[in-house]
Amino acid sequence: MEKAEVDRYNVMLDNIPIEVSIRKEPDEFTLIYSISLPTFEEASMALIEELRDRIITTIPVKLEVLRDPVALEETRKKIKAEATKLLKRFIKEPSQDILEYTSSFLADEMLGLGNIEILLRDENLEEIVINGSKEPVWVYHKKFGWLKTNVTINNEAQIENYASIIGRRVGRQITVLDPLMDAHLITGDRVNATLFPISTRGNTLTIRKFRRKPWTITDLIKNNTINLEVASFFWLGVQYELSMLIGGGTASGKTTFLNVLMPFIPPNERIISIEDTRELTLPKFLHWVPLTTREPNPEGKGEVTMLDLLINSLRMRPDRIVVGEIRRRPEAEVLFEALNTGHSVYSTLHANTAEEAFRRLTSPPIDLPPELIQSLPLFGVMFRHRKLRIRRLFEISELVNVSEKGSKANMRRLYSWSARTDKISKDADSIRVADELNLFTGMTKQEIKSNLDTKQEILKWMVKNSVDSVDDVGKVISHYYTNENEFFKILEKKDAKDILLKYTGGPENEK
């Protein structure tokens, strides 16, 4: 079988375009992801090692630098400048491409993950996986799925070194005695590392990349993950403090969808988010305090758990509490106690349907009393279609009530997605949500419908005008909350987008 290229594009490494080719090769069952890299001869590698030693003595890299994105970027620029100066001294008339690539390569080797940094810059990739030094790096491509690359790691020590660099940046470590590590990069990308012999074929690194520009409700409507009707229903629920749980399988988009809902929170309410690794990104002007857990130091001291943060958050006068994921009973108990004492809570859970989410909450290891969950009105579920490589909102259901014995939940499915038509359709009118909105806001069913229609029009306007950044979506929604009549007058103007997106909040963005 001959080689057949299926895609080609460039990824920028600083000012250098690195060509990516995705192709089918003979005797390979998967497509190959190939990046065009200059190859260094043995003499050149010796020179690069010497340059690295010289630069380290000139520009020492301290731990504080690795933890500060601004300081890290400044140090990277200094290393590149010093590398360029030394290259010009050792090589007669080097080309600009050689100067650019070699200086970038040195900076990435000293401060980052070498050629893995190029993969991190490719926005088409969702996952980067090192399974050991005996096989090439694998990547998960948004369009083509799992691909084998032409990037290799020289030895197991280099993989362990990369894991250690990542760990030091966030105050974590990985050793033979503690061979498992969850951490994150400064960019927010999530990292898992394992060491041999726990991973029997070699040391591993798994990097789940997060979108540099977070998804918004506008994006999800545009790509058919959700439709206008359902988006307006979620908006109504969030605005009027209806708590909800977002379920779904691994990598189905649970946290992404949770994040998409957060700009619907009114700007005059205090939000506390609690995560193991920072993934949520809210509009900058919201009253938001993000909290993250911390692992113990080598002496076993200094650990801050999800439970610690949850208990502490209740002393911070929150209006909304957002928890990245429910995993264990203690955190779930505190979260539902918060819900039962008047707080609005939002979280995610591994579950493929709303009914399965209820069963997971009421079965070991979480094992909560069903009566406690009765106070949670809404369940949304995300779905990842592996064959078509799409993500969809699978269903939204309301918990009407729990049976007297507490063994079964009366779930009413309001909307569901059809795999055959790839559309979300309405299954039933709401009972509980409509009753709670009537009880706490006084809105009749007709007024609720009118409110949903209004929200659909605003969402349609945002889609049409490509209002698709987290901050901009939040600004439009906050303008609507602040003065609804004035908002719709602005919406009729030709320059409505410019007026609505002009920042009117705190000093941070008034530069």
FILUM-111408 format. One record per residue (C-alpha): residue number from 1; chain; x, y, z. Coordinates in steps of 0.001 Angstrom, whole numbers, plus 500000, padded with zeros to 6 digits. Each point is the difference from the previous one (the first is absolute). Layout:
REM FILUM-111408
nr / kette / px / py / pz
NUM / A / X / Y / Z
...
This chain:
REM FILUM-111408
nr / kette / px / py / pz
1 / A / 500000 / 500000 / 500000
2 / A / 501372 / 503419 / 499016
3 / A / 500148 / 503024 / 502248
4 / A / 496837 / 502124 / 499798
5 / A / 499858 / 503436 / 501644
6 / A / 496612 / 500894 / 501462
7 / A / 500802 / 503399 / 501526
8 / A / 502768 / 502603 / 500202
9 / A / 500267 / 503225 / 502013
10 / A / 502491 / 502100 / 501976
11 / A / 500495 / 500440 / 503738
12 / A / 501885 / 503087 / 501122
13 / A / 502991 / 499566 / 502311
14 / A / 500699 / 503613 / 500886
15 / A / 500635 / 501470 / 496528
16 / A / 500702 / 496684 / 498285
17 / A / 497282 / 498123 / 498072
18 / A / 500320 / 496291 / 500782
19 / A / 498316 / 497920 / 497318
20 / A / 497631 / 497245 / 501111
21 / A / 499167 / 497163 / 497623
22 / A / 497396 / 497338 / 500783
23 / A / 500251 / 497001 / 497725
24 / A / 499441 / 496307 / 499541
25 / A / 503229 / 498027 / 499768
26 / A / 500661 / 496397 / 498888
27 / A / 499811 / 497378 / 502759
28 / A / 498343 / 502427 / 502447
29 / A / 496483 / 499469 / 501339
30 / A / 499651 / 503606 / 501199
31 / A / 500673 / 503302 / 498304
32 / A / 503388 / 501618 / 500639
33 / A / 500286 / 503533 / 501386
34 / A / 503330 / 501312 / 498744
35 / A / 501626 / 503335 / 500839
36 / A / 502899 / 501302 / 497899
37 / A / 502905 / 500644 / 502337
38 / A / 503585 / 500914 / 499175
39 / A / 502294 / 497089 / 500846
40 / A / 503164 / 500623 / 501983
41 / A / 503143 / 498051 / 499233
42 / A / 502121 / 498654 / 502850
43 / A / 502354 / 502987 / 499854
44 / A / 497055 / 502401 / 500049
45 / A / 498491 / 498258 / 503038
46 / A / 503341 / 500311 / 501789
47 / A / 499958 / 503735 / 499234
48 / A / 496436 / 500304 / 501302
49 / A / 501009 / 498251 / 503239
50 / A / 502868 / 502445 / 500400
51 / A / 497714 / 502956 / 499333
52 / A / 497552 / 498674 / 502594
53 / A / 502758 / 499775 / 502646
54 / A / 501145 / 503542 / 499239
55 / A / 496478 / 501409 / 500118
56 / A / 499238 / 498311 / 503334
57 / A / 502965 / 501769 / 501608
58 / A / 498905 / 503331 / 498495
59 / A / 496246 / 499698 / 500560
60 / A / 499259 / 497751 / 503003
61 / A / 496431 / 498712 / 500071
62 / A / 498439 / 500217 / 503447
63 / A / 496937 / 498080 / 501164
64 / A / 498002 / 503217 / 500392
65 / A / 500490 / 500675 / 496285
66 / A / 498478 / 496645 / 499055
67 / A / 496853 / 500832 / 501980
68 / A / 499433 / 503514 / 498641
69 / A / 498759 / 500189 / 496375
70 / A / 501249 / 503580 / 499540
71 / A / 503455 / 499296 / 501474
72 / A / 500198 / 496766 / 498007
73 / A / 499356 / 501806 / 496722
74 / A / 502565 / 502690 / 500860
75 / A / 502598 / 497339 / 500811
76 / A / 499184 / 498199 / 496754
77 / A / 500696 / 503204 / 498045
78 / A / 503315 / 500454 / 501828
79 / A / 501041 / 496414 / 499244
80 / A / 499132 / 500417 / 496323
81 / A / 501939 / 503263 / 499788
82 / A / 503054 / 498477 / 501690
83 / A / 499806 / 496892 / 497791
84 / A / 499831 / 502151 / 496873
85 / A / 503049 / 501995 / 501111
86 / A / 502021 / 496840 / 500683
87 / A / 498936 / 498346 / 496739
88 / A / 501248 / 502986 / 498022
89 / A / 503319 / 499675 / 501798
90 / A / 500424 / 496257 / 499334
91 / A / 498416 / 499696 / 496520
92 / A / 501083 / 502047 / 497021
93 / A / 497035 / 501857 / 498487
94 / A / 497180 / 497752 / 501326
95 / A / 496645 / 500322 / 498199
96 / A / 497107 / 501710 / 501748
97 / A / 498068 / 496710 / 500045
98 / A / 502869 / 498228 / 501776
99 / A / 500281 / 502823 / 502538
100 / A / 496246 / 500024 / 500661
101 / A / 499515 / 496260 / 500278
102 / A / 503158 / 499251 / 502019
103 / A / 499362 / 502812 / 502485
104 / A / 496356 / 498872 / 500387
105 / A / 501109 / 496375 / 500365
106 / A / 502445 / 500953 / 502761
107 / A / 497401 / 502089 / 501828
108 / A / 497453 / 497178 / 499825
109 / A / 502548 / 497435 / 501195
110 / A / 501078 / 502159 / 502952
111 / A / 496571 / 501269 / 501063
112 / A / 497515 / 497628 / 498448
113 / A / 499515 / 496661 / 498333
114 / A / 502216 / 500189 / 496901
115 / A / 498241 / 499067 / 496762
116 / A / 496842 / 499170 / 501965
117 / A / 499558 / 503789 / 500182
118 / A / 499297 / 500012 / 496248
119 / A / 497187 / 497492 / 500516
120 / A / 498630 / 502168 / 502814
121 / A / 499744 / 502886 / 497542
122 / A / 497813 / 498035 / 497586
123 / A / 496405 / 501002 / 500770
124 / A / 498729 / 496970 / 498075
125 / A / 501308 / 497643 / 502681
126 / A / 498036 / 499038 / 503112
127 / A / 502396 / 497519 / 501575
128 / A / 503759 / 499352 / 499897
129 / A / 501210 / 496640 / 501305
130 / A / 503494 / 498664 / 500713
131 / A / 499869 / 496247 / 500631
132 / A / 503746 / 499592 / 500555
133 / A / 503180 / 500531 / 498020
134 / A / 499622 / 496825 / 497939
135 / A / 497112 / 501290 / 497916
136 / A / 499132 / 503355 / 498412
137 / A / 497806 / 502615 / 501618
138 / A / 496270 / 499629 / 499296
139 / A / 497488 / 502841 / 499598
140 / A / 496208 / 500224 / 499873
141 / A / 498970 / 502207 / 497080
142 / A / 496575 / 501693 / 499994
143 / A / 499385 / 498934 / 496400
144 / A / 501885 / 496698 / 499661
145 / A / 500036 / 498491 / 503508
146 / A / 503075 / 498157 / 501288
147 / A / 503130 / 500512 / 497877
148 / A / 503559 / 498751 / 500318
149 / A / 502586 / 502795 / 499659
150 / A / 503574 / 500184 / 498775
151 / A / 501018 / 501538 / 503356
152 / A / 501989 / 497748 / 502297
153 / A / 501530 / 500341 / 503463
154 / A / 503613 / 498866 / 500237
155 / A / 499847 / 498150 / 503324
156 / A / 497923 / 499326 / 503108
157 / A / 502010 / 502505 / 502033
158 / A / 498839 / 502797 / 497692
159 / A / 496332 / 499106 / 500565
160 / A / 500549 / 499955 / 503757
161 / A / 501770 / 503349 / 499720
162 / A / 497024 / 501497 / 498144
163 / A / 497657 / 498690 / 502719
164 / A / 502216 / 501493 / 502711
165 / A / 500077 / 503402 / 498240
166 / A / 496211 / 500043 / 499809
167 / A / 499647 / 498915 / 503630
168 / A / 502407 / 502612 / 501354
169 / A / 498034 / 502759 / 498327
170 / A / 496894 / 499174 / 502023
171 / A / 501676 / 498831 / 503201
172 / A / 499655 / 496263 / 499344
173 / A / 502542 / 497266 / 499536
174 / A / 500297 / 496564 / 498475
175 / A / 502470 / 497427 / 501292
176 / A / 500502 / 496229 / 500080
177 / A / 498247 / 499982 / 503376
178 / A / 497197 / 502228 / 498711
179 / A / 499771 / 499007 / 496312
180 / A / 496625 / 501536 / 499124
181 / A / 499404 / 503705 / 499467
182 / A / 497116 / 502222 / 498932
183 / A / 501029 / 503533 / 499180
184 / A / 499475 / 502733 / 497426
185 / A / 502032 / 502251 / 497746
186 / A / 500009 / 503786 / 500367
187 / A / 497702 / 500076 / 496967
188 / A / 497428 / 497992 / 502000
189 / A / 500522 / 496769 / 498049
190 / A / 499517 / 496997 / 502292
191 / A / 502861 / 497517 / 500447
192 / A / 500186 / 496469 / 501359
193 / A / 503368 / 498256 / 500448
194 / A / 500970 / 496463 / 500994
195 / A / 503429 / 498452 / 500543
196 / A / 501376 / 496533 / 499267
197 / A / 499385 / 497365 / 501327
198 / A / 496435 / 501140 / 500806
199 / A / 499648 / 500536 / 496253
200 / A / 501801 / 496848 / 498915
201 / A / 501014 / 501110 / 496500
202 / A / 501633 / 503240 / 501103
203 / A / 499329 / 503432 / 501473
204 / A / 496880 / 501724 / 498687
205 / A / 498617 / 503505 / 499589
206 / A / 496406 / 500760 / 499025
207 / A / 499218 / 503632 / 499222
208 / A / 496372 / 501011 / 499489
209 / A / 500032 / 503312 / 498200
210 / A / 497482 / 502691 / 500725
211 / A / 498817 / 502443 / 497415
212 / A / 501954 / 503258 / 500205
213 / A / 496715 / 501795 / 499231
214 / A / 497391 / 498371 / 502255
215 / A / 496760 / 498802 / 498457
216 / A / 496935 / 502195 / 500438
217 / A / 496273 / 499418 / 499566
218 / A / 500317 / 501681 / 496593
219 / A / 502569 / 497437 / 498872
220 / A / 497875 / 497073 / 501183
221 / A / 496932 / 501293 / 498170
222 / A / 502039 / 500522 / 496831
223 / A / 501484 / 496484 / 500050
224 / A / 496625 / 498386 / 500788
225 / A / 500975 / 498766 / 503496
226 / A / 496880 / 501727 / 501306
227 / A / 497127 / 501899 / 498395
228 / A / 498530 / 503411 / 500775
229 / A / 496975 / 498640 / 501847
230 / A / 502002 / 497861 / 502408
231 / A / 502659 / 502697 / 500463
232 / A / 497308 / 502472 / 501053
233 / A / 498581 / 497429 / 502440
234 / A / 503412 / 499552 / 501659
235 / A / 500415 / 503784 / 500098
236 / A / 496640 / 500360 / 501773
237 / A / 500990 / 497329 / 502520
238 / A / 503357 / 501581 / 500796
239 / A / 498599 / 503529 / 500220
240 / A / 497396 / 498964 / 502557
241 / A / 502389 / 497907 / 502110
242 / A / 498831 / 496498 / 499104
243 / A / 502825 / 497645 / 500946
244 / A / 501101 / 497433 / 497444
245 / A / 502323 / 497087 / 499405
246 / A / 501687 / 499349 / 496649
247 / A / 500657 / 496322 / 499289
248 / A / 501812 / 498239 / 497175
249 / A / 502765 / 497578 / 499140
250 / A / 503751 / 500659 / 499908
251 / A / 500901 / 502916 / 497683
252 / A / 496326 / 500534 / 499119
253 / A / 500221 / 503726 / 500775
254 / A / 498499 / 500098 / 503523
255 / A / 502318 / 502681 / 501369
256 / A / 499882 / 501939 / 496731
257 / A / 496210 / 500105 / 500172
258 / A / 500067 / 500961 / 503682
259 / A / 502362 / 502848 / 499105
260 / A / 497733 / 501110 / 497152
261 / A / 497121 / 500470 / 502462
262 / A / 501912 / 502217 / 502439
263 / A / 499646 / 503337 / 498111
264 / A / 496227 / 499662 / 500570
265 / A / 500568 / 500768 / 503706
266 / A / 499034 / 503631 / 500800
267 / A / 503014 / 502301 / 500597
268 / A / 498864 / 501014 / 503493
269 / A / 500329 / 496475 / 501436
270 / A / 503069 / 498448 / 501645
271 / A / 501297 / 496806 / 498396
272 / A / 502405 / 497549 / 501673
273 / A / 501451 / 497295 / 497735
274 / A / 501859 / 496973 / 501365
275 / A / 502159 / 497750 / 497808
276 / A / 502889 / 497577 / 500193
277 / A / 501518 / 501672 / 496927
278 / A / 498908 / 503394 / 498688
279 / A / 497813 / 499430 / 496946
280 / A / 497190 / 502529 / 500400
281 / A / 500307 / 503437 / 498393
282 / A / 497359 / 502584 / 500882
283 / A / 499586 / 503598 / 498782
284 / A / 502597 / 502154 / 501738
285 / A / 497471 / 502468 / 501352
286 / A / 497880 / 497446 / 501870
287 / A / 500317 / 499764 / 503800
288 / A / 501947 / 496744 / 499792
289 / A / 502464 / 498336 / 502390
290 / A / 501678 / 496880 / 498497
291 / A / 501405 / 497495 / 502519
292 / A / 502173 / 496953 / 499229
293 / A / 501134 / 497072 / 502111
294 / A / 503614 / 499361 / 501007
295 / A / 501828 / 496736 / 500542
296 / A / 502160 / 499442 / 503113
297 / A / 503715 / 500774 / 499928
298 / A / 502630 / 497211 / 500260
299 / A / 499549 / 500036 / 503801
300 / A / 496276 / 499397 / 499590
301 / A / 499041 / 503531 / 501107
302 / A / 498135 / 502866 / 498389
303 / A / 497285 / 498022 / 498196
304 / A / 496821 / 501896 / 499152
305 / A / 497204 / 497688 / 498870
306 / A / 496780 / 500587 / 498092
307 / A / 498138 / 499455 / 503274
308 / A / 502118 / 502669 / 501752
309 / A / 499192 / 502505 / 497255
310 / A / 496303 / 499136 / 499949
311 / A / 499639 / 500483 / 503752
312 / A / 502003 / 503218 / 499815
313 / A / 497953 / 501305 / 497082
314 / A / 496857 / 499975 / 502162
315 / A / 501701 / 502603 / 502219
316 / A / 500645 / 502271 / 496993
317 / A / 496361 / 501027 / 499494
318 / A / 499596 / 498453 / 496550
319 / A / 496900 / 500417 / 497880
320 / A / 501134 / 497218 / 497676
321 / A / 502343 / 497076 / 500646
322 / A / 501572 / 498255 / 497011
323 / A / 501837 / 496701 / 500533
324 / A / 502073 / 498582 / 497146
325 / A / 498986 / 496396 / 500600
326 / A / 498265 / 497874 / 502644
327 / A / 502145 / 496941 / 500752
328 / A / 499653 / 499051 / 503667
329 / A / 497336 / 499926 / 502678
330 / A / 501377 / 502668 / 502390
331 / A / 500094 / 502688 / 497290
332 / A / 496586 / 498950 / 498681
333 / A / 498505 / 500193 / 503504
334 / A / 501275 / 503537 / 500556
335 / A / 498894 / 501071 / 496516
336 / A / 496456 / 498748 / 500510
337 / A / 499865 / 501417 / 503526
338 / A / 500910 / 503359 / 498417
339 / A / 497204 / 499485 / 497489
340 / A / 497538 / 499193 / 502768
341 / A / 500983 / 503136 / 501936
342 / A / 499152 / 502360 / 497151
343 / A / 503113 / 500123 / 497807
344 / A / 499910 / 499423 / 496255
345 / A / 502481 / 497283 / 499045
346 / A / 501356 / 498705 / 496703
347 / A / 502260 / 497039 / 499358
348 / A / 500848 / 497122 / 497652
349 / A / 499817 / 496232 / 500425
350 / A / 500972 / 496992 / 497906
351 / A / 496637 / 498596 / 498847
352 / A / 498523 / 499177 / 496601
353 / A / 496367 / 500900 / 500780
354 / A / 498115 / 502043 / 502581
355 / A / 498662 / 496837 / 501649
356 / A / 503513 / 498564 / 500148
357 / A / 501181 / 503233 / 501644
358 / A / 497363 / 499546 / 502709
359 / A / 501055 / 496361 / 500508
360 / A / 503667 / 501000 / 500279
361 / A / 499158 / 502594 / 502624
362 / A / 498012 / 497499 / 502041
363 / A / 502359 / 497021 / 499632
364 / A / 503522 / 499355 / 501329
365 / A / 502486 / 501629 / 500049
366 / A / 497958 / 503241 / 500188
367 / A / 496950 / 498355 / 501610
368 / A / 497927 / 503050 / 500965
369 / A / 496498 / 499710 / 501466
370 / A / 497516 / 500404 / 497114
371 / A / 498063 / 502583 / 502024
372 / A / 503075 / 502240 / 499939
373 / A / 500082 / 499987 / 496192
374 / A / 496331 / 500931 / 499815
375 / A / 501040 / 503666 / 500199
376 / A / 501909 / 499805 / 496671
377 / A / 497533 / 500891 / 497232
378 / A / 501966 / 499744 / 496737
379 / A / 502268 / 497431 / 498334
380 / A / 501739 / 500649 / 496698
381 / A / 501971 / 497265 / 498212
382 / A / 502745 / 500372 / 497384
383 / A / 500844 / 497353 / 497407
384 / A / 503097 / 499378 / 497903
385 / A / 499377 / 498148 / 496725
386 / A / 503367 / 498343 / 499444
387 / A / 499290 / 498853 / 496449
388 / A / 498898 / 503419 / 498733
389 / A / 502295 / 501854 / 502444
390 / A / 497269 / 502372 / 501114
391 / A / 498695 / 501032 / 503421
392 / A / 496345 / 500635 / 500690
393 / A / 497687 / 500829 / 502879
394 / A / 498414 / 496560 / 500389
395 / A / 497120 / 500855 / 502298
396 / A / 498672 / 502421 / 502568
397 / A / 497730 / 498598 / 502696
398 / A / 498378 / 501266 / 503172
399 / A / 499744 / 498024 / 503215
400 / A / 496293 / 500186 / 500783
401 / A / 500179 / 497986 / 503207
402 / A / 501471 / 496913 / 501665
403 / A / 497886 / 496954 / 500853
404 / A / 498994 / 499508 / 503620
405 / A / 502514 / 497181 / 500390
406 / A / 502645 / 502223 / 498424
407 / A / 501052 / 497287 / 497583
408 / A / 498772 / 501609 / 496785
409 / A / 500015 / 503501 / 498617
410 / A / 497120 / 501394 / 498015
411 / A / 502032 / 501596 / 497197
412 / A / 498139 / 502005 / 497372
413 / A / 501994 / 500341 / 496787
414 / A / 499370 / 503419 / 498503
415 / A / 502321 / 499923 / 496971
416 / A / 502045 / 497269 / 498317
417 / A / 502371 / 499561 / 497068
418 / A / 499360 / 497559 / 497165
419 / A / 503013 / 498243 / 498484
420 / A / 498027 / 499355 / 496808
421 / A / 499095 / 503629 / 499285
422 / A / 502782 / 501711 / 502001
423 / A / 497383 / 502318 / 501473
424 / A / 498780 / 500860 / 503493
425 / A / 496239 / 499808 / 500410
426 / A / 497572 / 500769 / 502783
427 / A / 498574 / 496952 / 501808
428 / A / 497822 / 501612 / 502663
429 / A / 499057 / 503258 / 501657
430 / A / 501610 / 500724 / 503339
431 / A / 498083 / 499351 / 503191
432 / A / 502465 / 500631 / 502818
433 / A / 502001 / 502821 / 498409
434 / A / 496806 / 501843 / 499056
435 / A / 498592 / 499538 / 503527
436 / A / 503208 / 501182 / 501692
437 / A / 500282 / 503051 / 497754
438 / A / 496360 / 500847 / 500746
439 / A / 500579 / 499490 / 503740
440 / A / 503159 / 502100 / 500284
441 / A / 499519 / 502619 / 497256
442 / A / 496234 / 500083 / 499511
443 / A / 500340 / 499402 / 496242
444 / A / 497092 / 498258 / 498321
445 / A / 500553 / 497352 / 497305
446 / A / 499201 / 502610 / 497345
447 / A / 502533 / 502415 / 501506
448 / A / 502602 / 497226 / 500118
449 / A / 499394 / 499297 / 496293
450 / A / 500316 / 503702 / 499183
451 / A / 503248 / 500177 / 501986
452 / A / 501395 / 496983 / 498120
453 / A / 499030 / 501560 / 496649
454 / A / 501822 / 503196 / 500970
455 / A / 503100 / 498061 / 500951
456 / A / 499903 / 498119 / 496682
457 / A / 499970 / 503315 / 498135
458 / A / 503040 / 501221 / 501945
459 / A / 501855 / 496737 / 499375
460 / A / 499098 / 500178 / 496306
461 / A / 501387 / 503556 / 499872
462 / A / 503251 / 498865 / 501675
463 / A / 500386 / 497156 / 497499
464 / A / 499306 / 502302 / 497037
465 / A / 502497 / 502588 / 501255
466 / A / 502637 / 497436 / 501056
467 / A / 500066 / 501018 / 503655
468 / A / 502115 / 497007 / 500925
469 / A / 502508 / 500817 / 502740
470 / A / 499289 / 499289 / 503674
471 / A / 500289 / 503658 / 500957
472 / A / 497878 / 501258 / 497095
473 / A / 497201 / 497494 / 500610
474 / A / 500059 / 501012 / 503664
475 / A / 499811 / 503713 / 499102
476 / A / 496941 / 499582 / 497786
477 / A / 498188 / 497926 / 502641
478 / A / 500957 / 502411 / 502799
479 / A / 498712 / 502984 / 497989
480 / A / 496705 / 498148 / 499580
481 / A / 499782 / 499355 / 503753
482 / A / 500923 / 503569 / 500952
483 / A / 497458 / 501875 / 497875
484 / A / 497781 / 497876 / 497778
485 / A / 498148 / 502898 / 498338
486 / A / 503189 / 501884 / 499187
487 / A / 501601 / 496767 / 498789
488 / A / 497391 / 499437 / 497281
489 / A / 500240 / 503631 / 498885
490 / A / 503746 / 499485 / 499533
491 / A / 499370 / 496733 / 498140
492 / A / 498119 / 501915 / 497291
493 / A / 503021 / 502195 / 499221
494 / A / 502512 / 499230 / 497250
495 / A / 502925 / 500264 / 502424
496 / A / 498262 / 497913 / 502702
497 / A / 502895 / 497555 / 500211
498 / A / 502556 / 502771 / 500601
499 / A / 497819 / 501600 / 502673
500 / A / 499240 / 496751 / 501841
501 / A / 503564 / 498705 / 499930
502 / A / 501520 / 503221 / 501287
503 / A / 501285 / 499103 / 503456
504 / A / 498173 / 501700 / 502875
505 / A / 501356 / 498037 / 502953
506 / A / 503020 / 500253 / 502292
507 / A / 503412 / 501589 / 499385
508 / A / 501717 / 496757 / 498910
509 / A / 498850 / 500358 / 496389
510 / A / 499942 / 503779 / 499693
511 / A / 503502 / 500163 / 498544
